[in-house]
Amino acid sequence: MKKRITIAIIGQGGREAALVHKYSASPQINKIIAIPGNSLMEINSKVPVKIFPKIKSTARKKIAQICKTHNVKYVDVAQDDAIEAGVTDALEKEGFSVFGPTRIAGQIEWDKAWARNFMKKYKLPIPKYKVFNSEKDGISFIMKASNKKWFIKAAGLAAGKGVIPAMDKNEAIAAIKQMSQFGTSGKTFVIEEKLEGEEFSMFAVADTKSFKIIGSAQDHKRLYNGDQGPNTGGMGANSPVSIVDKKIYAQAKLIIGRALNGLKKEGRPYRGILYLGAIVVKKKVFIIEFNSRWGDPEAEVIIPGIKNDLLEIGMNAIKSTLDNMNIKTDNKFRISISGSMLTKGHGKRRIYGLKHALETKSVTIYNSRVSKSKNGYFASPGRLFHLVASGKNITETRKKAYEAMSSIYIKGNCLHYRTDIGWRDMERLGDDIV
């Protein structure tokens, strides 16, 4: 029998909590380190979890030292800012087995301007776009353009909030002026036409030579029901997605393959999770974006359904032997609902009902910002947790998820969540829930 090992996961949110849960099921792992991690990651883990909340996910030297101290044998670099900071590169240089793209391969996410130019070069299906480095030039372009709908996108990472939709010229100009709020991430920005269609996400694991599709999901980015309000990091997701039929699947898979081949030609071989954010327009798939890691909250509805040992998948990717694997999923439906606390300017507030939800059959909670003390659970403003339910169809799964969610309450009635997660698939079934 192989000696069991300690692994490390770089990140701190619900996505990383889902990774902790899945990795902990591996018979090859006896301990998990999460950097920075969060205080409730251990609630679903089958092995001990140690967190380092004071260490940033971008602190390359400190992360390497922690991994050496704890004799870590495998690292999953799961967070976007860590990829941009070159954590994968630094750890590989120190001799660690690392699952996650290098900094230059990950540029397909952390630099939207570079990514769009890359996609154009390799003739991938994308909306019309233009890159700007000046607010004045961006506004001048909008003033001269026809009165289209646009997306204004900060080129750098902005916690999922750097994309602003604009329905007319006035909104586009206002969005351009907001780019400065993203600091260096917004110094360069992209103006692109807004395509009208239905979005979905597809996830692949790549090993620099080959790739495998793991699953698809549908994120709900806007803050309020009916896809209203500002963009967020994600208010929930459902998987699988009925719009991804055989033809859409084939198009998306081809796009991912062409992108990976393009990166290889550019001297940026890709290893890790590649996330295609796509939109279907008149039965044709266009690229909204690529991300160089699992989506959040999509990870919470796809990772639990993987039947393989996640460590085996990662190690095969590192060895470039994914072709030898048959990745299997359990074919269950899953819904993730993100619970948030919107009230700003207040300290922590008591949150009730989590224990009841945790004890509910077919329901899992992946924590992000909830903390625990001897007096109970406490919430602070932001995205708090992801409640995930599984079932045999979307109708049953939604019912389980929202019944469990109804038991959770924050003092002052401050808990916010969308009540329409999965609405597009429900609408296709003839059930209008919006």
C-alpha positions in Angstrom: 0.0 0.0 0.0 1.3 3.5 -0.9 2.2 5.9 1.8 -0.5 8.5 2.3 0.5 12.0 1.7 -0.2 15.6 2.6 -1.5 17.9 -0.1 -2.0 21.7 -0.3 -4.8 23.7 -1.9 -4.2 27.4 -2.7 -7.3 29.5 -2.2 -9.9 30.3 0.4 -13.5 30.3 -0.9 -16.3 27.9 -1.6 -14.5 26.5 -4.6 -11.6 25.5 -2.4 -13.9 24.1 0.2 -15.4 21.8 -2.5 -11.9 20.8 -3.5 -11.0 19.9 0.2 -14.2 17.8 0.4 -13.4 15.8 -2.8 -9.6 15.4 -2.2 -10.3 14.2 1.3 -12.1 11.1 -0.1 -8.8 10.0 -1.7 -7.3 6.9 0.1 -3.9 8.3 -0.8 -4.3 11.5 1.3 -4.0 11.8 5.1 -3.9 15.6 5.6 -4.8 18.7 3.6 -3.3 22.2 4.0 -5.3 25.2 2.7 -3.6 28.5 2.1 -5.2 30.8 3.2 -8.2 28.5 3.6 -11.3 29.3 5.7 -12.4 28.3 9.2 -15.1 25.8 8.2 -13.4 23.9 5.4 -13.1 20.9 7.7 -16.8 20.3 8.1 -17.0 18.1 5.0 -13.5 16.7 5.1 -12.6 13.1 5.9 -9.0 14.0 6.9 -7.5 16.8 9.1 -7.4 20.2 7.5 -4.9 22.9 8.5 -5.4 26.5 7.4 -3.2 29.5 7.2 -5.6 32.5 7.2 -2.8 35.1 7.6 -0.9 34.0 4.4 -2.0 35.5 1.1 -2.7 33.2 -1.8 -0.1 35.2 -3.8 2.8 34.9 -1.2 5.0 32.6 -3.3 7.9 32.3 -0.8 5.8 31.8 2.3 3.6 29.2 0.5 6.7 27.3 -0.6 8.1 27.4 2.9 4.9 26.1 4.4 4.8 23.2 1.9 8.4 22.3 2.7 7.7 22.4 6.5 4.7 20.1 6.2 6.3 17.8 3.6 3.6 18.5 1.0 3.8 16.2 -2.0 1.1 17.8 -4.3 -0.3 21.3 -4.7 -3.5 22.4 -6.4 -3.2 26.1 -7.3 -7.0 26.9 -7.4 -7.3 30.7 -7.2 -6.9 33.1 -10.1 -4.7 35.7 -8.3 -2.3 32.9 -7.3 -2.0 31.9 -10.9 -1.3 35.4 -12.0 1.3 35.8 -9.2 3.2 32.8 -10.6 2.6 30.5 -7.6 2.6 27.4 -9.9 6.0 28.5 -11.4 7.5 29.1 -8.0 6.4 25.8 -6.5 7.5 23.8 -9.6 10.9 25.4 -9.3 11.1 24.1 -5.8 10.4 20.6 -7.0 6.7 20.2 -6.0 4.1 18.4 -8.1 1.7 21.2 -9.0 -1.7 21.0 -10.6 -2.5 24.4 -12.2 -1.3 26.5 -15.1 1.9 28.6 -15.2 1.6 32.3 -15.1 2.0 32.8 -18.9 -0.5 30.0 -19.6 -3.0 31.6 -17.1 -2.8 34.9 -18.9 -5.8 33.6 -20.9 -7.7 34.7 -17.8 -5.8 37.4 -16.0 -5.4 39.6 -19.0 -8.6 40.0 -21.0 -7.0 42.2 -23.6 -4.2 39.6 -24.3 -6.8 36.9 -24.3 -9.1 38.5 -26.9 -6.1 39.2 -29.2 -5.1 35.6 -28.8 -8.6 34.3 -29.7 -8.6 36.6 -32.7 -5.2 35.3 -33.9 -6.4 31.7 -33.7 -9.8 32.5 -35.3 -11.9 31.4 -32.3 -15.6 32.5 -32.3 -15.8 35.8 -30.3 -17.8 39.0 -30.4 -16.4 42.2 -32.0 -14.1 44.1 -29.6 -11.6 46.8 -29.2 -8.9 47.3 -26.5 -8.2 50.7 -24.9 -5.7 52.1 -22.5 -7.3 55.5 -22.1 -10.7 56.6 -20.8 -10.8 59.4 -23.3 -10.2 57.1 -26.3 -12.8 54.6 -25.0 -15.4 57.3 -24.7 -14.5 58.7 -28.2 -15.0 55.3 -29.7 -18.5 54.9 -28.1 -19.5 58.4 -29.2 -18.7 57.5 -32.8 -20.1 54.0 -32.8 -23.6 52.9 -33.6 -25.9 52.7 -30.6 -25.2 49.1 -29.7 -25.3 47.2 -26.5 -21.8 46.7 -25.0 -19.8 45.0 -22.3 -17.1 47.1 -20.8 -14.4 44.8 -19.2 -11.5 45.6 -17.0 -8.5 43.7 -18.5 -7.2 42.5 -15.2 -8.6 40.4 -12.4 -11.5 42.1 -10.5 -13.1 39.4 -8.3 -15.7 38.7 -11.0 -17.0 42.3 -10.8 -14.9 43.9 -13.6 -17.5 43.3 -16.4 -20.2 46.0 -16.7 -23.1 45.7 -19.2 -24.2 48.8 -21.0 -27.5 49.1 -22.8 -26.8 52.3 -24.6 -24.1 55.0 -25.1 -24.7 56.8 -21.8 -24.4 53.5 -19.9 -21.3 52.6 -21.8 -19.6 55.9 -21.0 -20.5 55.6 -17.4 -19.1 52.1 -17.3 -15.8 53.3 -18.9 -15.5 55.9 -16.2 -15.9 53.1 -13.6 -12.9 51.2 -14.9 -10.6 53.4 -12.6 -12.2 51.9 -9.5 -10.5 48.6 -10.4 -7.0 50.1 -10.0 -4.3 48.6 -12.2 -6.8 45.9 -13.4 -8.9 48.6 -15.1 -6.1 50.7 -16.7 -6.5 48.6 -19.8 -10.1 47.7 -20.7 -12.0 46.0 -23.5 -15.1 47.2 -25.2 -17.0 44.5 -26.9 -20.4 44.0 -28.4 -23.0 42.4 -26.2 -24.3 39.2 -27.8 -27.8 38.1 -27.1 -28.2 34.5 -26.1 -27.9 32.0 -23.3 -24.7 31.5 -21.3 -23.1 28.3 -20.0 -19.8 27.2 -18.6 -17.8 24.1 -19.6 -14.8 22.7 -17.7 -11.9 20.7 -19.0 -8.8 19.2 -17.4 -5.7 19.5 -19.6 -2.2 18.0 -19.3 -0.3 20.0 -22.1 -0.9 17.1 -24.6 -4.5 16.1 -24.2 -7.7 17.1 -22.4 -10.9 15.7 -21.0 -14.3 17.5 -20.5 -15.5 17.1 -17.0 -18.9 18.9 -17.1 -21.0 21.9 -17.7 -22.9 24.3 -15.5 -24.9 27.6 -15.7 -23.8 30.4 -13.4 -26.2 33.2 -12.2 -23.9 36.2 -12.0 -26.4 39.1 -11.4 -27.3 40.0 -7.8 -31.1 39.7 -8.1 -33.7 37.4 -9.5 -34.4 37.6 -13.3 -30.7 38.4 -13.9 -31.1 42.0 -12.6 -28.7 44.1 -10.7 -24.9 44.3 -10.9 -22.5 41.4 -11.7 -21.2 39.5 -8.7 -18.8 36.6 -8.2 -21.8 34.3 -8.7 -25.1 33.9 -6.9 -25.6 30.2 -7.7 -25.3 27.5 -10.4 -27.0 24.4 -11.7 -25.6 21.4 -13.5 -26.0 19.7 -15.9 -27.5 22.3 -18.3 -30.1 21.3 -20.8 -29.0 23.8 -23.4 -25.8 21.8 -23.8 -27.0 19.2 -26.2 -24.7 17.0 -28.4 -24.2 19.7 -31.0 -23.5 22.5 -28.4 -21.2 20.1 -26.5 -19.3 19.3 -29.7 -18.8 23.0 -30.6 -17.6 23.9 -27.1 -15.2 20.9 -27.0 -13.7 21.9 -30.3 -13.2 25.5 -29.1 -11.4 24.3 -26.0 -9.2 22.0 -28.1 -8.3 24.8 -30.5 -7.5 27.2 -27.6 -5.2 24.7 -25.9 -3.5 24.0 -29.2 -3.1 27.8 -29.7 -1.5 28.2 -26.3 0.9 25.4 -27.0 1.9 27.0 -30.3 2.5 30.3 -28.3 4.9 28.4 -26.0 2.4 28.4 -23.2 1.5 24.7 -22.7 -1.5 24.4 -20.4 -1.9 22.1 -17.4 -4.9 22.4 -15.1 -8.5 23.3 -15.3 -9.6 25.4 -18.3 -13.0 27.0 -17.9 -14.9 28.1 -21.1 -17.5 30.8 -20.4 -19.7 30.6 -23.5 -22.9 32.0 -25.0 -25.2 30.3 -27.5 -26.4 32.6 -30.2 -28.7 31.0 -32.8 -27.3 27.6 -32.0 -23.7 28.8 -32.4 -21.3 28.9 -29.5 -19.2 32.1 -28.9 -16.5 32.7 -26.3 -17.3 35.1 -23.5 -14.1 34.3 -21.6 -11.7 31.7 -20.6 -10.7 31.2 -16.9 -7.7 29.3 -15.8 -9.3 27.4 -12.8 -12.6 26.1 -11.6 -15.5 28.6 -11.6 -17.1 29.6 -8.3 -20.0 28.7 -7.8 -19.8 26.2 -10.7 -17.1 24.1 -8.9 -19.6 23.4 -6.1 -22.0 21.6 -8.5 -19.5 19.8 -10.7 -16.6 18.6 -8.4 -18.9 16.6 -6.0 -20.2 14.6 -9.0 -16.7 13.4 -10.1 -16.4 9.7 -9.3 -12.7 9.4 -9.8 -10.1 10.0 -7.2 -9.3 13.8 -7.7 -5.7 13.2 -6.8 -5.4 10.6 -9.6 -6.8 13.1 -12.1 -4.3 15.8 -11.0 -1.3 13.5 -11.0 -2.2 12.2 -14.5 -2.4 15.8 -15.6 1.0 16.5 -14.1 2.5 13.4 -15.8 0.7 14.2 -19.1 -1.1 10.8 -19.0 -4.7 11.9 -19.0 -5.4 9.9 -22.1 -5.0 6.8 -19.9 -8.0 7.9 -17.7 -11.7 7.5 -18.1 -13.2 10.3 -16.0 -16.6 9.4 -14.7 -19.4 11.4 -13.1 -22.5 10.3 -11.0 -25.0 12.0 -13.4 -26.9 13.6 -10.6 -28.4 17.1 -10.8 -27.0 19.7 -8.5 -28.0 23.2 -7.5 -25.8 25.7 -5.7 -27.3 28.7 -3.9 -25.0 31.4 -2.7 -26.0 33.0 0.6 -24.7 36.6 1.0 -24.9 39.4 3.6 -25.4 42.7 1.9 -25.4 45.0 4.9 -22.3 47.1 4.9 -20.8 49.1 7.8 -21.7 46.4 10.4 -19.6 43.9 12.2 -20.3 40.2 12.4 -23.9 39.0 12.9 -25.1 35.7 14.2 -26.3 33.2 11.6 -28.8 30.5 12.6 -29.9 27.3 11.0 -26.6 26.1 9.5 -26.4 23.1 11.6 -29.9 22.0 10.5 -29.0 22.5 6.9 -25.7 20.6 7.3 -27.7 17.6 8.7 -30.1 17.6 5.8 -29.8 14.6 3.4 -28.4 15.3 0.0 -27.4 18.9 1.1 -23.8 20.1 1.5 -22.5 23.5 2.6 -19.3 24.9 1.2 -18.1 27.8 3.4 -16.6 31.0 2.2 -16.9 33.7 5.0 -18.8 32.2 7.9 -16.8 31.8 11.1 -17.5 29.6 14.1 -17.0 30.4 17.8 -18.2 28.8 21.1 -21.3 31.0 20.8 -22.3 29.8 17.3 -21.8 30.7 13.7 -21.2 34.3 12.6 -21.4 36.2 9.2 -19.8 39.3 7.9 -20.7 41.2 4.7 -20.0 39.4 1.5 -20.6 36.0 -0.1 -20.9 33.7 2.9 -21.5 30.1 1.7 -22.8 27.9 -1.1 -25.6 25.5 -0.2 -25.6 22.6 -2.6 -28.3 20.0 -3.1 -28.3 17.0 -5.3 -31.2 15.0 -6.9 -32.4 13.0 -9.8 -33.8 16.0 -11.7 -33.7 19.7 -11.5 -37.2 20.1 -10.0 -36.5 17.7 -7.1 -33.1 19.3 -6.6 -34.3 22.8 -6.5 -37.0 21.8 -3.9 -34.3 20.3 -1.6 -32.0 23.2 -1.9 -34.6 25.9 -1.2 -36.2 23.9 1.7 -32.7 23.7 3.3 -32.0 27.4 2.5 -35.3 28.5 4.2 -34.0 27.2 7.6 -31.0 29.7 7.5 -31.4 33.1 9.0 -29.1 36.0 9.9 -29.9 38.3 12.8 -31.5 41.5 11.4 -32.9 39.5 8.4 -29.7 40.3 6.5 -29.4 37.0 4.5 -29.7 37.6 0.7 -30.0 34.9 -1.9 -31.6 34.5 -5.3 -34.8 32.3 -5.4 -34.6 31.5 -9.1 -31.4 29.5 -9.6 -32.0 27.1 -12.5 -34.8 29.2 -13.9 -33.8 28.7 -17.6 -34.0 24.9 -17.3 -37.2 25.1 -15.3 -38.6 27.4 -18.0 -37.8 24.8 -20.7 -39.8 22.3 -18.6 -42.8 24.7 -18.8 -42.4 26.0 -15.2 -42.0 29.8 -15.1 -40.4 30.6 -11.7 -39.2 34.1 -12.4 
